[in-house]
Amino acid sequence: MELINFIEITPLTAILLILVGFVGGMVSGFIGSGGAFVLTPAMMTLGAPGIVAVASNICHKFPKALVGAVKRNKYGQVDIKLGLILGLFAEAGVLFGKGVMTDIKNTFGAVGTDLYVSGMFVVTLAIVGGFVFKDYRKLKALDDAGQGEEAAPLTRLARWVQSVRIPGTMIYSRGAQAEISILFLIPIGFATGFLASAIAVGGFIGVPAMIYILGVPAIMASATELVIAFIMGLGGTIFYGLEGVVDIRLAMLILLGSLFGVQLGAIGTTYVKDYQVKFTMAVIMLTVLFSRFFYIPGYLSDLGMIEPLPAAITKALKIAGDGILAVALLVGAYTVLSALFKGMKAHKAQQAVLARAEAAD
């Protein structure tokens, strides 16, 4: 069993972690996925083993998620009951997934966890990011045609789920505005928790599942995911902490930046439409996908699963991965801040028109 070492924190590393946390916090507050799909790769880029990056992100997640959930609940965007129930089943998924991660660490060492986390990122982002981008284009076309988002119907699956009546298992979801059997929530919650244990973010499953399977609006789904993230983060910190792989220094530096960013992201959601949230999700997911993809050959080479790669090729692949990750961070920051500033500008313009109308009267 390989001993896991924590990275050295220099002043430059600390500043970078705070900045990354700020961007991740904005993304988290905006789309409700926790932002760890940029935070986990960033920690790994700075030298943290995959298992440490995941565990430390889970640790920083629950206070940040609590702040975001409270903020967005003030805007009436959180389905608290649904979030609590999904969070309970998600905790079971986190515990199971932690066992898988630690088995990989004990068998293949730190590099094995790097490969596992990166592989999970690539597969998950390809599936979910592609699906969300397709849905964004459909809703954008409806909005451009003047039909508006109200014209977008529930998916066929969501209509079926809401129509199923199983006595003794039904709960009312304020987000879906319908009764849903708790039996549908069990696999969604478990899968969300399992993915969180692998890449520190379950929103890739939780948010789309609430939208497309349960029929919850995108903005409310992303807000409710913050409740689930709080529950998963609290339990996951305990589970991974017992394994000795939570680097509290990384968690606190990330948290320092993200606590400010998450509030900006949450405010930004009040000025955007559902399809704009989906566009942000899709673009950042697909960008990070390519970033992680470039690291995989190096991990396979280190584990002896492929022929050893020349040092020059390994270095070039790492530079490519680092560069694309930087693009993902910039895209996330620009998208959220752009939505926030444009929305605030439009709101001020509308208030000015109302004020002039009142003065004329």
N, C-alpha and C positions, 0 to 999 in steps of 0.2 A: 504494500500500500504506500503510495507516494504522499509525502508530507506537502500540504498546500501552504505556500508562502504568500504573504501579502506584499503588495508593491510599495516602494518608497514614495512618500508624498513630499515633493519639493514645492516651493512657492509657485512655480509655473504650473505644476500639476494641479495644485489646489485651485488656482484661478480658472484653469480650463474646466475642472469639474464643476465649479460654481456656474460658469457660463453655460455649460452643457445642461446642467440642472435647470437653469432658467428657461432655456429653449424647450427642454422636455416637459417642464411644468406648463408652459403655454399650450403645448400640444395636448397635454393631458386634460387641462381644463376645457379645451376646445372640442375634442372628439371623445374624451372619456376612456381612452385606451391605456392610460397610465403613462404614456410617453416612454416606456421602457424599451420600445423598439428602436429608439435612438440612444437611450442611456446605456443599455446593456452592451451594444457594440462599441460605444465610446469608451466604456470602462475596459473592455477587452483590448481595444486599440492602445490604451495607455499601459497595458501589461497585466491586467487582472485576469486570472484564469476564469474560464466560463462559469464554473460553479460559484466562485466568489462574486463575480459580476451579477449573477442572477440573485444570489442570496442577499447581497447588499442592496440591490434595487428593491427587492421585496421588503427589506427592512425600512427603506425610506418611503415606501409607497403608502403605508397606512396613515401617517399623519398628513401627508399631502392630499391623499384621497379624501380624508375627512374634511379638510379645508375646502376642497373643490365641491364636495357634496353639499356642505352647509351653504356655500355661496350660491350654488345653482338651485338649491331647494327654495331659496328666497324668491326665485323667479318662477317657482311652481313647476320645475322641470324634472323633479325626482319622484319616482314611484318607490317609496320607502319599503312598503310591504314586499313587493316583488324583489327588490334588491336584497332584503334580509334573507328571504327564502333561498334565492339563488346563491347567496353568499354562504349559506350553511352547507349546501351540497358542494360548492366550490372548495370549501375547506377540506372535504374528503379527497377531492382530486389533487389538492396541493400535497397532502400527506402521501398519497400513492406516488405522485410524480417525484417527490423528494427522494423516495426510496429508489426509483429508477436512476436518478442523477447520482446518488451516492454509490450505487453499485457500479456505475460507469467509472466514477472517480477511483474506486478501490481496484478496479480491473485494469484500466488504461491510464490512470493518472490525470494530471491537469489537462494535457493535450486532448485526451479523450473527451473531457467535458467541453473543451473548445469546439471540437468537431460536432458533438451532439447538439450544442446550442446553435451553432451556425447552420447545421443541416435543418434543424427545426425552424429556424428563421426563414430559410430559402423556401422550403415546402409550404409553410403556412402563409407567408407573404404572397407567394405566387397564386395560391388558390383564393385567398380572401381578397387580396388587393385587386386581382383581375375581376372578381365578381362585383366588388364595390364600384370599380371604375365603370363597368358595364351599366350598372344601375344608375350611376351618376349621369351618364350620357342620356339615358332614357328620360330621367326626370328633368334634365336640362332642356331637352327637346320639347317636353310638354310645357315648361315655363316659357320658353322662347315663342311657342305657338300661342301664348296667351291663355292657355288652359289652366295654368297655375298648378301648385302642388296638390291642391284639393282634388284634382282630377286623377291623381295617381292612386289606383285602388290597392287594397291589400293583396299580397301574393296569394295564389291559390292555396298554398300550404298554410298560411296564417288563417285564412278563412276556414279551412278544415279543422285546424287545431282549436279555434274558438267555437266550432260547432260541436265538438266532442263533449259529451256529458257523461262523466263517471262519478256516480254518487259517492260522497265521502271524501272526494279528492279535489273539489272545486274551490278556487279562491278568486276573488275579484281583483283584477289589475287595473289601477287607475290609468296607467299609461296606455294599455291596450283598449281600455273602456269595455272590457268584456270579462267573463269568467273563464278561467283556464285551469285545466287539470294539473295538479302538482306533479303528476307522472311525467309530463312533458318537461318540467323544470329540472328534474333529477339529472338526465343526461346532459342538458345544457350547462348546468352548474358544475357537474363533475368535469366535463371537458374543458370548461373555462379555467378551473383550478389546476388541472393537469398541465395545460399549456402555460399557465403562470409559473408553475414549478420548473418549467423547462427554459423559458425565455423571459420570465418576470413580468409578462403581460398577458392577461387572459381576455382583454377587450377585443382581440381579433376574432374570438369566438363569441364572447358574450354580447357585444354590441350588434353584430350582424344577426345573431340568433334572435335577439329581442325584436329586431326590425323585421326580418323575413319569415321567422317561424311563429313568433308570438303576436306580431302586428303592432308593435310599439313604435311611435314616430322616432325618427333618427335623433333629434335633439334630446328627447326624453330618454331614449335608450342610452345615449352617451352619458347623460347625467346619472342615471340609475347605476351604470357600470361603476361609478365612483364609490357607491355604497358597497358593492361586491368587492372592489379593490381594497377597501379599508379592512373588510373582514379577512380576505385572503392574506393581506399584508401582515396583519397582526399574528395570525396563526403561522404563516410561513416563516416569519422572523423567529418564532420559537422553535419550529421544526429544524430549520437550517442552523440556528444558533447552537442547538445541541450537538451539531456536527462540527462546530468550530470553524465555519466558513463565512460567517458574517463579518465583514470589515466595517466596523462602525464609523471609521474615519471617512470612507467613501460615501457611506449612507448619509452622514451629516453634512458633508460638503455639497452633495447633490441636493439634499433637502433644503439647504440654505438658499440655493438659487431657485429651486422649483416652487417654494412657497410663494414667492413673488410672481413667478410666471404663471402659476395655475390660476391666480385671480384674474390676470389679464385675459387668459384664454376663456375663462368662464364668462366674463363680461362680453367678450367677442361673440359668443353664441347668441346673444340677444339681438344681434344685428344681421344675422345671416339666415338663409333658408336651408332646409334639409339637404338639398342637393349640393350645396356648397360645403357642408360638413363632410359629405361623402367624397367630394372631390379631394378635399384635404387628406382624408384617410387614404384614399387610393394612391395619390401621388407620393406621399411619404413612404407608404408600405413598399411600393415598387422600387423606389430609389434605394431604400435600405436593403432590399433583396439583392440587388447587384453588388452592393458593398460587401455583404457577407459572402457572396459567391466566390469572390476573388481570394478569400482566405482558405477555402476548403482544400485546394491542392496542397498547400503547405502543411496543413494538419495531417492529411493522408500520408504525405511523405515522411513526416516526423514519426508517425506510428508504424511505418514500414508497410503500409497497405498498398503503396505504389512505389515505383522506382524513385530513388532519391532525386530531388530536383536541385539543379545548380543554384548556388547562393544568389546569383544575379537575378534569376527568374523568380525565386522566392521573394526577394526584395522588391522587384517590380510589381508583383502581384499585391504585396502589402501596400505599396504606395498607391496603387489603383484603388484598393479597398478603402484606404484612409481618405483619399480624395473624394470618392463618391459619398462616404459618410459625411464629410464636411458639406457637400452639396445638399444632402438630406437635412442637415441641421439648418442650413440657410433657407431652404425651401420652407421648412416648418415655421421658422421665425417670420419669414416674409408673409406667408399665407395668413397666419393668425393676426399679425399686426396690421396687414393690409385690410383684412375684414373689419378689424376693430376701428381703424381710423376712418375708413369709408363709411361705416355704419354711423359713427359719431357725427361725421360731417353731414350725412343725410338727415340725421335726427335734428341737428341744429338748424338746418335749412327749413325743415318742416315746422319746427318751433317758431322760427322767424316769420314764416308765412302766417301761422296761426295768430301770432302777436299783432301783425299788421292788420289782419282781418278784424281782430277784436278792437283795435284802435280806430278802424274805419267805422265800426258800428257805434 
